[in-house]
């Protein structure tokens, strides 16, 4: 009797009965021939998943995937060194030797958190130090500031001998100028976050803040130099000193500090920030316009010279500063 192997395929009922008759010795001797034989493929090992590629659209399924030259899952897998047990299994299965094993990480990609000033330790420290230094300057110079406020609204024909500036008060006023530059830099950074998204996304926030503060410092230095040059030509020394003291009293840093704190820590909207900044700026320029007319242009038809003087040295530089800040940020973006 021929031995039936596992590689033989299933046969019909008639062939099975004939085989049983041969085995029992009944009937004519007839050799059992299976009708179909199942061919077992030689390569039965599963392919390496890293060597498989996705099927192109519109093409039939291939029985044996084509190996890739590069790893298709390179950016979706996390490779870790194989341990001894996994290497032994690979050697038994005949998988190509590789010291790394790919693991698919679980989870989904999260949305990146945008940069915020309130989460920056450096900005928080500078704002806190600025606040305490402003309080310290006001407490140390309260007598001098009180006399200056009185002189601002009551024009004196002679100098006030009891309102002389000390070294500490002069340093405090210089600090207020720097604090004004820093606050303006924070407000301009908030502007870039809403209206210049490309600059905000591609440049470091410290670069934008540093350039803004630096340009504001240059703006105030040039402005004071131009004031000194023009006033030295057209006006007397006593008038120039009165104007310098009045101008330092109208520095915006003290008034803009609450706006900056609201922007940083309470997410003040850009619309409300514009309204607050514009109101403070208008009040400041109106006070300077009043003092300028009382000191320099109190004569007949002085308002004509006042208009030219004030627009040239106060209004036009504001637009130049704003354009310079935008140009500087765009220039940094091009060289980044």
Secondary structure, 3 states (H helix, E strand, C coil): CCCCCCCECCCCHHHHHHHHHHHHCCCCCCCCCCCCECCCCCCCCCCCHHHCCCCCCCCCCCCCCCCCCCCCCCCCEEEEECCHHHHHHHHHHCCCCCCEEEEECCCCCCCCCCCCHHHCHHHHHHHHHHHHHHHHHHHHCHHHHHHHHHHHHCCCCCCCCCCCCCHHHHHHHHHHHHHHHHHHHHHHHHHHHHHCHHHHHHCCHHHHHHHHHHHHHHHHHHHHHHHHHHHHHHCCHHHHHHHHHHHHHCCCHHHHHHHHHHHHHCCCCHHHHHHHHHHHHHHHHHHHHHHHHHHCCCCCCHHHHHHHHHHHHHHHHHHHHHHHHHHHHHHHHHHC
